[in-house]
Amino acid sequence: MSNIEIRDVSLFYDTPAGRVHAVDTVSFDIAPSEFVCIVGPSGCGKSTLLNIIAGFISPTAGQIRIDGKEVTGHGMDRGVVFQDFAQLFPWRTALGNVAFGLEMKGMAKVERETVALRQLALVKLEKFARSYPHHLSGGMQQRVAIARALAYNPAVLLMDEPFAALDALTRDDMQRLLADVWRETGKTVVYVTHNVAEAVYLADRVVVMTPHPGRLKSEISIALPRPRDPLSVTFLDYQKRLLGELGERAGQKNELEDTR
Amino acid sequence: MTLSPDHRRRMVRTTASLVALAAIYEAIARSGFFPPALTPPLSVIAGTLYASFADGTMPLHALYTLQRVLIGGALAVAVGLPLGILMARFRPVEHFVMPLVSALMPIPSLAWVPVFILWFGLGDAVTIAIVFYAATFPMLLNTWTGVRSVNPLWLRAASAMGADERRLFWKVMVPAASPFIITGMRQAFLRAWIAVVGAEMLAASNWGLGWVIFDAKEFLNTDVMLVSLAVIGAIGLAFERLVFGSLERTTVLRWGMVRAAKG
């Protein structure tokens, strides 16, 4: 699996109101098979940073290297999962969606359907392989999206608040499922969220960002055994610590509304 | 053929609408308000319909017209669909094509008939060219709008999974824009019929439904004219049901991209 180096990455853009520092000289490293959560309030540049790692946006300055190779655009060494359920192709079945990347790689139909079915089994949806997305619930659609991003075997999985639009119960299930998938596949995961409990549950390490300008504030390693118990005292301690990091911003009101 | 209850209900509803229309016509025809030569009763029309099918002339006329519609329509799809996608994808193409479309589209296709007769002579070439002219714009504009309304997330996801421009085109943009593309085909087909009948009246030599109507007028054969109109309507209905309807059911309805009509 791959390591990621993020070196002095900045993204500025000019508006009539002046220059916006969406991401301001952010640097950190991600180890192979590490699960890193980027946490921060809206406007802190966490999603922008993820899009830069994905190669959808070019940084104004700085660079990102995956296994020493500089990122210049999107590539099949990275799989991406978005927040919006509508990311799936409605004209393809769950299986067809998952097989898309393999099809682009030129894999034969029988072979790619076998691989895609295995990926669907990983997210426990093999029974729904022939269903179209509009017949699946939001949680199921996001599981298909995860299977789709993993199907062509990228080393890195990039996730932009994939469970933010789900109800709390489904979200708990999805987090458990994702932790299992990560343990089984050993992918390097970069996961953006504004949900502190989610970050403590999933991450090896949490990167905290603050807005205006979008800067890296601190990094906290979560030294808890897995599977984690969200009701344990140590878990809640980490949560408090993270909330403290986020709340310290020069007396500003804590913008986190979704902390369970 | 076995019919599902749904299918049978739909056929009953269709028949009911058509019978109601026929009944209204028959009432007017029998009221004596118009001379029988202008509004022949249904029995006379049915007789003419039978005779024109029995001697094979009406199917042949219909075949000629249908062939012109299908060739012109196919050309319109072959040009309008890719050009519409290219316009939506590449700004220079849009900048070049859009003024041409804006200037050419308002010109009624029939206004071109005299010009096309001079260029192509009488017969198939003119009618096909007119059909092509009429059908291309709805195809082009609907596809253009369809591609511009494609969810950008699909393009982003497909690119991330390694789709190049050619495969984005066929594997994402075409299916993603399909509700609009099907609407474009429907409108193109409709415009094609309007155009073909008019063009045949002016430019076809002895074959085609438009020519039949025009020719029958000379001899006050109202029944022949009405039979031709009924044949056009029947072909339209058949195409809506068999071609566009099934196309929609097997694609965008099945994919949940559009909803079925209520009731």
Interface residues (C-beta under 8 A of the other chain):
Chain A: A54 F56 H74 G75 M76 R78 G79 V80 F82 D84 A86 Q87 F89 P90 W91 F100 G101 E103 M104 K105 Y132 P133 H134 H135 R148 Y152
Chain B: N151 L153 W154 R156 A157 A158 S159 A160 M161 G162 A163 D164 R167 K171 V172 P175 A176 S178 T251 R254 W255 G256 M257
